[in-house]
Amino acid sequence: MDFKAKATELVEKIKNDPALLAQFREDPVAVVEKLVGVDLPEEQLRQAAELVKAKIDLDKASNLLGGLFGKK
């Protein structure tokens, strides 16, 4: 499984759904497991959840910094 491509897909789904984002903030592994739809080992789910979380946080920081400088 290409985790980077799947993480990018998951990021978009999670970011565009406020309820899903709230669930992800509470239990990222469970949300990733539900969205992936494939039975993966716990370690792979944790890695995927961390990758998605990092991407969401990076996008949020980028938007905040862009707002400071008048860019989005």
C-alpha positions in Angstrom: 0.0 0.0 0.0 1.3 3.4 -0.9 1.0 5.2 2.4 1.9 8.6 1.1 -0.8 8.6 -1.6 -3.4 7.1 0.8 -2.5 9.7 3.5 -3.0 12.5 1.0 -6.4 11.1 0.1 -7.3 10.7 3.8 -6.2 14.3 4.6 -8.6 15.7 2.1 -11.5 13.6 3.4 -10.7 14.5 7.0 -10.1 18.2 6.4 -13.3 18.7 4.4 -15.5 17.0 7.1 -15.6 18.9 10.4 -17.2 16.0 12.3 -14.6 13.6 10.9 -11.8 16.0 11.8 -13.1 16.2 15.4 -13.2 12.3 15.5 -9.7 12.2 14.1 -8.4 14.6 16.8 -9.8 12.3 19.4 -8.8 8.9 18.0 -6.7 9.2 14.8 -6.0 5.5 14.5 -9.6 4.5 14.6 -10.6 7.1 12.0 -7.7 6.0 9.7 -8.7 2.3 10.2 -12.3 3.1 9.3 -11.4 5.2 6.2 -8.7 2.8 4.9 -11.2 -0.1 5.0 -8.4 -2.7 5.0 -7.4 -4.7 8.0 -3.8 -3.5 8.7 -1.5 -4.2 11.6 -1.7 -1.7 14.5 1.8 -0.3 13.8 0.9 0.5 10.2 -2.3 2.2 11.3 -0.4 4.3 13.8 2.1 5.3 11.2 -0.6 6.3 8.7 -2.4 8.3 11.4 0.8 10.1 12.3 1.4 10.9 8.6 -2.1 12.2 8.2 -1.9 14.3 11.4 1.4 15.8 10.3 0.0 16.7 6.9 -3.1 18.3 8.4 -1.0 20.3 10.9 1.4 21.4 8.1 -1.5 22.6 6.0 -3.0 24.5 8.9 0.4 26.1 9.7 0.8 27.0 6.0 -2.6 28.6 5.9 -1.9 30.6 9.0 1.4 31.8 7.8 0.0 32.7 4.4 -2.7 34.7 6.1 0.0 36.7 8.0 1.6 37.6 4.7 -1.6 38.2 2.7 -1.4 34.9 0.8 -3.4 31.7 0.9 
